[in-house]
Amino acid sequence: MLARAARLRTAEDFRSTIRRGVRCGRPGLVLHMVRTDNPPSRAGFVVSKAVGNAVARNRVKRQLRHLVADRLVRAPFDLDVVVRALPGRTRLADDLDAAWTTAVNRLGVS
C-alpha cells in the first residue's frame, strides 16, 4: 500500500508529470516519470473503463500499486510517476519492469 504522502492526488500533479516527464510505452501500460526535488517519491494510476468493469479496474490498480511501491523505495532519486493501464493487458509486472528501466535510463541514472 502506498502511503498518502506517496500518492499523486491532484489533477495538476498528474498533468505536470505527464507533460514534463519521459514516456515509455509497453503493450500493457504507459509510464510517465519525472525527477523531482520534493521527497518522497509519488505515484498515480490511471485505469480507464476500457480496461473492464469496476472489479477489473480495481484489481489492476491494486496490482500496479503493489508493483510500483517496491520500485519507489529502491529508486535512485525522488520521482513522480504516472502509470496508465491499457486494455487487453496480460503481463503487468513484465511491462512495468521494462518501462521502469527505460525511463530511469532516460532520466540519466542506470
MODELLER restraints for C-alpha pairs under 7 A, 6 or more apart:
rsr = mdl.restraints
at = mdl.atoms
rsr.add(forms.Gaussian(group=physical.xy_distance, feature=features.Distance(at['CA:1:A'], at['CA:65:A']), mean=6.59, stdev=0.5))
rsr.add(forms.Gaussian(group=physical.xy_distance, feature=features.Distance(at['CA:1:A'], at['CA:66:A']), mean=6.42, stdev=0.5))
rsr.add(forms.Gaussian(group=physical.xy_distance, feature=features.Distance(at['CA:1:A'], at['CA:69:A']), mean=6.98, stdev=0.5))
rsr.add(forms.Gaussian(group=physical.xy_distance, feature=features.Distance(at['CA:2:A'], at['CA:65:A']), mean=6.87, stdev=0.5))
rsr.add(forms.Gaussian(group=physical.xy_distance, feature=features.Distance(at['CA:2:A'], at['CA:69:A']), mean=6.09, stdev=0.5))
rsr.add(forms.Gaussian(group=physical.xy_distance, feature=features.Distance(at['CA:6:A'], at['CA:40:A']), mean=6.20, stdev=0.5))
rsr.add(forms.Gaussian(group=physical.xy_distance, feature=features.Distance(at['CA:6:A'], at['CA:41:A']), mean=5.91, stdev=0.5))
rsr.add(forms.Gaussian(group=physical.xy_distance, feature=features.Distance(at['CA:6:A'], at['CA:42:A']), mean=4.17, stdev=0.5))
rsr.add(forms.Gaussian(group=physical.xy_distance, feature=features.Distance(at['CA:6:A'], at['CA:43:A']), mean=6.30, stdev=0.5))
rsr.add(forms.Gaussian(group=physical.xy_distance, feature=features.Distance(at['CA:7:A'], at['CA:42:A']), mean=4.88, stdev=0.5))
rsr.add(forms.Gaussian(group=physical.xy_distance, feature=features.Distance(at['CA:7:A'], at['CA:43:A']), mean=4.99, stdev=0.5))
rsr.add(forms.Gaussian(group=physical.xy_distance, feature=features.Distance(at['CA:7:A'], at['CA:44:A']), mean=5.83, stdev=0.5))
rsr.add(forms.Gaussian(group=physical.xy_distance, feature=features.Distance(at['CA:8:A'], at['CA:14:A']), mean=6.70, stdev=0.5))
rsr.add(forms.Gaussian(group=physical.xy_distance, feature=features.Distance(at['CA:8:A'], at['CA:42:A']), mean=5.77, stdev=0.5))
rsr.add(forms.Gaussian(group=physical.xy_distance, feature=features.Distance(at['CA:8:A'], at['CA:43:A']), mean=5.42, stdev=0.5))
rsr.add(forms.Gaussian(group=physical.xy_distance, feature=features.Distance(at['CA:8:A'], at['CA:44:A']), mean=4.87, stdev=0.5))
rsr.add(forms.Gaussian(group=physical.xy_distance, feature=features.Distance(at['CA:14:A'], at['CA:82:A']), mean=6.77, stdev=0.5))
rsr.add(forms.Gaussian(group=physical.xy_distance, feature=features.Distance(at['CA:17:A'], at['CA:32:A']), mean=6.63, stdev=0.5))
rsr.add(forms.Gaussian(group=physical.xy_distance, feature=features.Distance(at['CA:17:A'], at['CA:33:A']), mean=6.54, stdev=0.5))
rsr.add(forms.Gaussian(group=physical.xy_distance, feature=features.Distance(at['CA:17:A'], at['CA:34:A']), mean=6.02, stdev=0.5))
rsr.add(forms.Gaussian(group=physical.xy_distance, feature=features.Distance(at['CA:17:A'], at['CA:80:A']), mean=6.41, stdev=0.5))
rsr.add(forms.Gaussian(group=physical.xy_distance, feature=features.Distance(at['CA:17:A'], at['CA:81:A']), mean=6.82, stdev=0.5))
rsr.add(forms.Gaussian(group=physical.xy_distance, feature=features.Distance(at['CA:17:A'], at['CA:82:A']), mean=6.90, stdev=0.5))
rsr.add(forms.Gaussian(group=physical.xy_distance, feature=features.Distance(at['CA:18:A'], at['CA:32:A']), mean=5.63, stdev=0.5))
rsr.add(forms.Gaussian(group=physical.xy_distance, feature=features.Distance(at['CA:20:A'], at['CA:34:A']), mean=6.63, stdev=0.5))
rsr.add(forms.Gaussian(group=physical.xy_distance, feature=features.Distance(at['CA:21:A'], at['CA:32:A']), mean=5.65, stdev=0.5))
rsr.add(forms.Gaussian(group=physical.xy_distance, feature=features.Distance(at['CA:21:A'], at['CA:33:A']), mean=4.87, stdev=0.5))
rsr.add(forms.Gaussian(group=physical.xy_distance, feature=features.Distance(at['CA:21:A'], at['CA:34:A']), mean=4.24, stdev=0.5))
rsr.add(forms.Gaussian(group=physical.xy_distance, feature=features.Distance(at['CA:22:A'], at['CA:32:A']), mean=5.53, stdev=0.5))
rsr.add(forms.Gaussian(group=physical.xy_distance, feature=features.Distance(at['CA:22:A'], at['CA:33:A']), mean=5.39, stdev=0.5))
rsr.add(forms.Gaussian(group=physical.xy_distance, feature=features.Distance(at['CA:22:A'], at['CA:34:A']), mean=6.41, stdev=0.5))
rsr.add(forms.Gaussian(group=physical.xy_distance, feature=features.Distance(at['CA:22:A'], at['CA:103:A']), mean=6.33, stdev=0.5))
rsr.add(forms.Gaussian(group=physical.xy_distance, feature=features.Distance(at['CA:23:A'], at['CA:31:A']), mean=5.70, stdev=0.5))
rsr.add(forms.Gaussian(group=physical.xy_distance, feature=features.Distance(at['CA:23:A'], at['CA:32:A']), mean=4.61, stdev=0.5))
rsr.add(forms.Gaussian(group=physical.xy_distance, feature=features.Distance(at['CA:23:A'], at['CA:33:A']), mean=6.74, stdev=0.5))
rsr.add(forms.Gaussian(group=physical.xy_distance, feature=features.Distance(at['CA:24:A'], at['CA:30:A']), mean=5.77, stdev=0.5))
rsr.add(forms.Gaussian(group=physical.xy_distance, feature=features.Distance(at['CA:24:A'], at['CA:31:A']), mean=5.20, stdev=0.5))
rsr.add(forms.Gaussian(group=physical.xy_distance, feature=features.Distance(at['CA:24:A'], at['CA:32:A']), mean=6.57, stdev=0.5))
rsr.add(forms.Gaussian(group=physical.xy_distance, feature=features.Distance(at['CA:24:A'], at['CA:99:A']), mean=5.41, stdev=0.5))
rsr.add(forms.Gaussian(group=physical.xy_distance, feature=features.Distance(at['CA:24:A'], at['CA:102:A']), mean=6.95, stdev=0.5))
rsr.add(forms.Gaussian(group=physical.xy_distance, feature=features.Distance(at['CA:24:A'], at['CA:103:A']), mean=6.30, stdev=0.5))
rsr.add(forms.Gaussian(group=physical.xy_distance, feature=features.Distance(at['CA:25:A'], at['CA:31:A']), mean=6.29, stdev=0.5))
rsr.add(forms.Gaussian(group=physical.xy_distance, feature=features.Distance(at['CA:25:A'], at['CA:99:A']), mean=6.66, stdev=0.5))
rsr.add(forms.Gaussian(group=physical.xy_distance, feature=features.Distance(at['CA:26:A'], at['CA:95:A']), mean=5.80, stdev=0.5))
rsr.add(forms.Gaussian(group=physical.xy_distance, feature=features.Distance(at['CA:26:A'], at['CA:99:A']), mean=6.70, stdev=0.5))
rsr.add(forms.Gaussian(group=physical.xy_distance, feature=features.Distance(at['CA:27:A'], at['CA:89:A']), mean=6.93, stdev=0.5))
rsr.add(forms.Gaussian(group=physical.xy_distance, feature=features.Distance(at['CA:28:A'], at['CA:85:A']), mean=6.19, stdev=0.5))
rsr.add(forms.Gaussian(group=physical.xy_distance, feature=features.Distance(at['CA:28:A'], at['CA:86:A']), mean=5.19, stdev=0.5))
rsr.add(forms.Gaussian(group=physical.xy_distance, feature=features.Distance(at['CA:28:A'], at['CA:88:A']), mean=6.89, stdev=0.5))
rsr.add(forms.Gaussian(group=physical.xy_distance, feature=features.Distance(at['CA:28:A'], at['CA:89:A']), mean=4.30, stdev=0.5))
rsr.add(forms.Gaussian(group=physical.xy_distance, feature=features.Distance(at['CA:28:A'], at['CA:90:A']), mean=6.50, stdev=0.5))
rsr.add(forms.Gaussian(group=physical.xy_distance, feature=features.Distance(at['CA:28:A'], at['CA:91:A']), mean=6.88, stdev=0.5))
rsr.add(forms.Gaussian(group=physical.xy_distance, feature=features.Distance(at['CA:28:A'], at['CA:92:A']), mean=6.13, stdev=0.5))
rsr.add(forms.Gaussian(group=physical.xy_distance, feature=features.Distance(at['CA:28:A'], at['CA:95:A']), mean=6.27, stdev=0.5))
rsr.add(forms.Gaussian(group=physical.xy_distance, feature=features.Distance(at['CA:29:A'], at['CA:83:A']), mean=6.82, stdev=0.5))
rsr.add(forms.Gaussian(group=physical.xy_distance, feature=features.Distance(at['CA:29:A'], at['CA:84:A']), mean=5.52, stdev=0.5))
rsr.add(forms.Gaussian(group=physical.xy_distance, feature=features.Distance(at['CA:29:A'], at['CA:85:A']), mean=4.45, stdev=0.5))
rsr.add(forms.Gaussian(group=physical.xy_distance, feature=features.Distance(at['CA:29:A'], at['CA:86:A']), mean=5.10, stdev=0.5))
rsr.add(forms.Gaussian(group=physical.xy_distance, feature=features.Distance(at['CA:29:A'], at['CA:95:A']), mean=6.82, stdev=0.5))
rsr.add(forms.Gaussian(group=physical.xy_distance, feature=features.Distance(at['CA:30:A'], at['CA:83:A']), mean=5.89, stdev=0.5))
rsr.add(forms.Gaussian(group=physical.xy_distance, feature=features.Distance(at['CA:30:A'], at['CA:84:A']), mean=5.12, stdev=0.5))
rsr.add(forms.Gaussian(group=physical.xy_distance, feature=features.Distance(at['CA:30:A'], at['CA:85:A']), mean=6.59, stdev=0.5))
rsr.add(forms.Gaussian(group=physical.xy_distance, feature=features.Distance(at['CA:31:A'], at['CA:82:A']), mean=5.88, stdev=0.5))
rsr.add(forms.Gaussian(group=physical.xy_distance, feature=features.Distance(at['CA:31:A'], at['CA:83:A']), mean=4.67, stdev=0.5))
rsr.add(forms.Gaussian(group=physical.xy_distance, feature=features.Distance(at['CA:31:A'], at['CA:84:A']), mean=6.39, stdev=0.5))
rsr.add(forms.Gaussian(group=physical.xy_distance, feature=features.Distance(at['CA:31:A'], at['CA:99:A']), mean=6.45, stdev=0.5))
rsr.add(forms.Gaussian(group=physical.xy_distance, feature=features.Distance(at['CA:32:A'], at['CA:81:A']), mean=5.64, stdev=0.5))
rsr.add(forms.Gaussian(group=physical.xy_distance, feature=features.Distance(at['CA:32:A'], at['CA:82:A']), mean=5.08, stdev=0.5))
rsr.add(forms.Gaussian(group=physical.xy_distance, feature=features.Distance(at['CA:32:A'], at['CA:83:A']), mean=6.44, stdev=0.5))
rsr.add(forms.Gaussian(group=physical.xy_distance, feature=features.Distance(at['CA:33:A'], at['CA:79:A']), mean=6.72, stdev=0.5))
rsr.add(forms.Gaussian(group=physical.xy_distance, feature=features.Distance(at['CA:33:A'], at['CA:80:A']), mean=5.79, stdev=0.5))
rsr.add(forms.Gaussian(group=physical.xy_distance, feature=features.Distance(at['CA:33:A'], at['CA:81:A']), mean=4.52, stdev=0.5))
rsr.add(forms.Gaussian(group=physical.xy_distance, feature=features.Distance(at['CA:33:A'], at['CA:82:A']), mean=6.54, stdev=0.5))
rsr.add(forms.Gaussian(group=physical.xy_distance, feature=features.Distance(at['CA:33:A'], at['CA:103:A']), mean=6.57, stdev=0.5))
rsr.add(forms.Gaussian(group=physical.xy_distance, feature=features.Distance(at['CA:34:A'], at['CA:79:A']), mean=5.64, stdev=0.5))
rsr.add(forms.Gaussian(group=physical.xy_distance, feature=features.Distance(at['CA:34:A'], at['CA:80:A']), mean=5.40, stdev=0.5))
rsr.add(forms.Gaussian(group=physical.xy_distance, feature=features.Distance(at['CA:34:A'], at['CA:81:A']), mean=6.62, stdev=0.5))
rsr.add(forms.Gaussian(group=physical.xy_distance, feature=features.Distance(at['CA:35:A'], at['CA:78:A']), mean=5.94, stdev=0.5))
rsr.add(forms.Gaussian(group=physical.xy_distance, feature=features.Distance(at['CA:35:A'], at['CA:79:A']), mean=4.54, stdev=0.5))
rsr.add(forms.Gaussian(group=physical.xy_distance, feature=features.Distance(at['CA:35:A'], at['CA:80:A']), mean=6.42, stdev=0.5))
rsr.add(forms.Gaussian(group=physical.xy_distance, feature=features.Distance(at['CA:36:A'], at['CA:78:A']), mean=5.47, stdev=0.5))
rsr.add(forms.Gaussian(group=physical.xy_distance, feature=features.Distance(at['CA:36:A'], at['CA:79:A']), mean=5.25, stdev=0.5))
rsr.add(forms.Gaussian(group=physical.xy_distance, feature=features.Distance(at['CA:36:A'], at['CA:80:A']), mean=6.59, stdev=0.5))
rsr.add(forms.Gaussian(group=physical.xy_distance, feature=features.Distance(at['CA:37:A'], at['CA:78:A']), mean=6.49, stdev=0.5))
rsr.add(forms.Gaussian(group=physical.xy_distance, feature=features.Distance(at['CA:39:A'], at['CA:78:A']), mean=5.86, stdev=0.5))
rsr.add(forms.Gaussian(group=physical.xy_distance, feature=features.Distance(at['CA:40:A'], at['CA:78:A']), mean=6.30, stdev=0.5))
rsr.add(forms.Gaussian(group=physical.xy_distance, feature=features.Distance(at['CA:41:A'], at['CA:72:A']), mean=6.25, stdev=0.5))
rsr.add(forms.Gaussian(group=physical.xy_distance, feature=features.Distance(at['CA:41:A'], at['CA:78:A']), mean=4.81, stdev=0.5))
rsr.add(forms.Gaussian(group=physical.xy_distance, feature=features.Distance(at['CA:41:A'], at['CA:79:A']), mean=4.69, stdev=0.5))
rsr.add(forms.Gaussian(group=physical.xy_distance, feature=features.Distance(at['CA:41:A'], at['CA:80:A']), mean=5.79, stdev=0.5))
rsr.add(forms.Gaussian(group=physical.xy_distance, feature=features.Distance(at['CA:42:A'], at['CA:79:A']), mean=6.33, stdev=0.5))
rsr.add(forms.Gaussian(group=physical.xy_distance, feature=features.Distance(at['CA:42:A'], at['CA:80:A']), mean=4.87, stdev=0.5))
rsr.add(forms.Gaussian(group=physical.xy_distance, feature=features.Distance(at['CA:42:A'], at['CA:81:A']), mean=6.29, stdev=0.5))
rsr.add(forms.Gaussian(group=physical.xy_distance, feature=features.Distance(at['CA:43:A'], at['CA:80:A']), mean=5.75, stdev=0.5))
rsr.add(forms.Gaussian(group=physical.xy_distance, feature=features.Distance(at['CA:43:A'], at['CA:81:A']), mean=4.62, stdev=0.5))
rsr.add(forms.Gaussian(group=physical.xy_distance, feature=features.Distance(at['CA:43:A'], at['CA:82:A']), mean=5.75, stdev=0.5))
rsr.add(forms.Gaussian(group=physical.xy_distance, feature=features.Distance(at['CA:44:A'], at['CA:81:A']), mean=6.27, stdev=0.5))
rsr.add(forms.Gaussian(group=physical.xy_distance, feature=features.Distance(at['CA:44:A'], at['CA:82:A']), mean=4.77, stdev=0.5))
rsr.add(forms.Gaussian(group=physical.xy_distance, feature=features.Distance(at['CA:44:A'], at['CA:83:A']), mean=6.37, stdev=0.5))
rsr.add(forms.Gaussian(group=physical.xy_distance, feature=features.Distance(at['CA:45:A'], at['CA:61:A']), mean=6.83, stdev=0.5))
rsr.add(forms.Gaussian(group=physical.xy_distance, feature=features.Distance(at['CA:45:A'], at['CA:82:A']), mean=5.65, stdev=0.5))
rsr.add(forms.Gaussian(group=physical.xy_distance, feature=features.Distance(at['CA:45:A'], at['CA:83:A']), mean=4.91, stdev=0.5))
rsr.add(forms.Gaussian(group=physical.xy_distance, feature=features.Distance(at['CA:45:A'], at['CA:84:A']), mean=5.86, stdev=0.5))
rsr.add(forms.Gaussian(group=physical.xy_distance, feature=features.Distance(at['CA:46:A'], at['CA:83:A']), mean=6.22, stdev=0.5))
rsr.add(forms.Gaussian(group=physical.xy_distance, feature=features.Distance(at['CA:46:A'], at['CA:84:A']), mean=4.57, stdev=0.5))
rsr.add(forms.Gaussian(group=physical.xy_distance, feature=features.Distance(at['CA:46:A'], at['CA:85:A']), mean=6.31, stdev=0.5))
rsr.add(forms.Gaussian(group=physical.xy_distance, feature=features.Distance(at['CA:47:A'], at['CA:57:A']), mean=6.15, stdev=0.5))
rsr.add(forms.Gaussian(group=physical.xy_distance, feature=features.Distance(at['CA:47:A'], at['CA:84:A']), mean=6.00, stdev=0.5))
rsr.add(forms.Gaussian(group=physical.xy_distance, feature=features.Distance(at['CA:47:A'], at['CA:85:A']), mean=5.22, stdev=0.5))
rsr.add(forms.Gaussian(group=physical.xy_distance, feature=features.Distance(at['CA:50:A'], at['CA:87:A']), mean=5.77, stdev=0.5))
rsr.add(forms.Gaussian(group=physical.xy_distance, feature=features.Distance(at['CA:51:A'], at['CA:57:A']), mean=6.29, stdev=0.5))
rsr.add(forms.Gaussian(group=physical.xy_distance, feature=features.Distance(at['CA:51:A'], at['CA:86:A']), mean=6.43, stdev=0.5))
rsr.add(forms.Gaussian(group=physical.xy_distance, feature=features.Distance(at['CA:51:A'], at['CA:87:A']), mean=4.27, stdev=0.5))
rsr.add(forms.Gaussian(group=physical.xy_distance, feature=features.Distance(at['CA:51:A'], at['CA:88:A']), mean=6.83, stdev=0.5))
rsr.add(forms.Gaussian(group=physical.xy_distance, feature=features.Distance(at['CA:67:A'], at['CA:93:A']), mean=6.95, stdev=0.5))
rsr.add(forms.Gaussian(group=physical.xy_distance, feature=features.Distance(at['CA:104:A'], at['CA:110:A']), mean=6.41, stdev=0.5))
